[in-house]
Amino acid sequence: MRENRIKVLKIEPGQAPQVKEIQNDLASLQAEVGGLIECIGFPNGCVAVCNEEGKINGMLPNRRLGADIICGPFFVCDTAHDGNFTSLGKSKIAEYSQLFADIPEFTGQEPELEPGFTFIGFEY
């Protein structure tokens, strides 16, 4: 069953992570990130939900994630077995608060800030 409201960890550029409760519908999710959403999965089932056009829209660099930099605001939530977004529990809030606690300084010259695309081909 889909939760109507979910507890997430919101990460804004230049700010410490904050726990927030948001509506769990597409319009509200898009409002949180300022546009179209993209999900970046973590091994434990959680996802970072960010603006898929953050770099090309000129949003501020926010946090490093793997070999990339997320631009613009994003939030972390959990997911259910069916893929629906769910609330973060206390232990995952603590885990991701620690992961994103450091507020990096960016020069604007980082190569990861350049928009890029990955094309994946499939054989039929």
C-alpha positions as CSV (number, residue, x, y, z in Angstrom):
1,M,0.0,0.0,0.0
2,R,1.3,3.4,-1.0
3,E,1.9,5.9,1.8
4,N,0.2,9.3,1.2
5,R,3.0,11.2,3.1
6,I,6.5,10.0,3.5
7,K,9.4,11.0,5.8
8,V,12.5,11.9,3.8
9,L,15.9,13.4,4.3
10,K,16.1,16.6,2.2
11,I,19.5,17.9,1.1
12,E,19.8,21.4,-0.2
13,P,23.0,22.9,-1.7
14,G,25.1,24.4,1.1
15,Q,22.9,23.2,3.9
16,A,22.9,20.3,6.4
17,P,20.4,17.5,5.7
18,Q,17.0,17.9,7.2
19,V,14.2,15.4,8.0
20,K,11.0,16.5,6.2
21,E,7.6,15.0,5.6
22,I,6.2,15.4,2.1
23,Q,3.2,14.3,0.0
24,N,3.9,11.1,-1.9
25,D,2.5,12.2,-5.3
26,L,4.3,13.1,-8.5
27,A,3.6,16.8,-8.4
28,S,4.9,17.1,-4.8
29,L,8.0,15.0,-5.5
30,Q,8.8,17.2,-8.5
31,A,8.3,20.3,-6.4
32,E,10.8,19.1,-3.9
33,V,13.6,18.9,-6.5
34,G,12.4,21.8,-8.8
35,G,11.5,19.7,-11.9
36,L,11.5,16.3,-13.4
37,I,12.7,13.5,-11.0
38,E,15.5,11.0,-11.4
39,C,16.1,8.2,-9.0
40,I,19.6,7.0,-8.0
41,G,19.5,3.7,-6.2
42,F,21.5,2.7,-3.2
43,P,22.2,-1.0,-2.4
44,N,19.9,-1.1,0.6
45,G,16.8,-0.2,-1.4
46,C,16.8,3.5,-0.7
47,V,16.9,6.1,-3.5
48,A,18.2,9.6,-3.9
49,V,15.5,11.6,-5.8
50,C,17.0,14.5,-7.7
51,N,16.2,16.8,-10.7
52,E,17.2,14.9,-13.8
53,E,18.0,18.2,-15.5
54,G,19.8,19.8,-12.6
55,K,23.1,20.2,-14.5
56,I,21.7,21.5,-17.7
57,N,19.3,23.9,-15.9
58,G,22.3,25.4,-14.1
59,M,21.3,24.3,-10.6
60,L,23.9,24.7,-7.9
61,P,26.3,21.8,-7.2
62,N,25.1,20.0,-4.1
63,R,26.8,16.8,-3.1
64,R,29.2,14.2,-4.6
65,L,27.6,10.8,-5.1
66,G,29.9,8.1,-6.4
67,A,31.8,9.5,-9.4
68,D,29.2,12.2,-10.0
69,I,27.9,15.5,-8.5
70,I,24.2,16.0,-7.9
71,C,23.1,19.6,-8.8
72,G,20.1,21.1,-7.1
73,P,18.1,19.9,-4.1
74,F,17.4,16.2,-3.6
75,F,16.0,13.9,-1.0
76,V,16.5,10.3,0.1
77,C,13.6,8.0,0.8
78,D,13.1,4.2,1.1
79,T,11.3,2.0,-1.4
80,A,8.8,-0.8,-1.0
81,H,9.1,-4.2,-2.7
82,D,6.8,-2.9,-5.5
83,G,9.0,0.2,-6.1
84,N,6.7,2.7,-4.3
85,F,8.5,5.4,-2.2
86,T,8.2,4.9,1.5
87,S,9.4,6.7,4.7
88,L,12.9,6.5,5.9
89,G,13.3,4.8,9.3
90,K,15.4,6.2,12.1
91,S,18.5,4.1,11.3
92,K,18.5,5.1,7.6
93,I,17.9,8.7,8.5
94,A,21.0,8.5,10.7
95,E,23.0,6.7,8.0
96,Y,22.2,9.2,5.2
97,S,22.5,12.2,7.5
98,Q,26.1,11.1,8.2
99,L,26.8,10.3,4.5
100,F,25.7,13.8,3.4
101,A,26.8,15.7,6.5
102,D,29.8,17.3,4.9
103,I,29.0,20.4,2.9
104,P,31.5,20.5,0.0
105,E,32.8,23.6,-1.7
106,F,32.8,23.5,-5.4
107,T,34.9,25.7,-7.7
108,G,32.6,25.2,-10.8
109,Q,35.6,23.7,-12.6
110,E,34.9,20.1,-11.6
111,P,34.6,17.9,-14.7
112,E,31.7,16.0,-13.2
113,L,29.6,19.2,-13.5
114,E,29.5,18.8,-17.3
115,P,26.3,17.2,-18.4
116,G,26.7,13.8,-19.9
117,F,24.8,10.9,-21.3
118,T,25.3,7.2,-21.3
119,F,23.9,5.2,-24.1
120,I,23.2,1.5,-23.6
121,G,22.6,-0.7,-26.6
122,F,20.6,-3.9,-26.5
123,E,20.8,-6.8,-28.9
124,Y,17.6,-8.3,-30.1
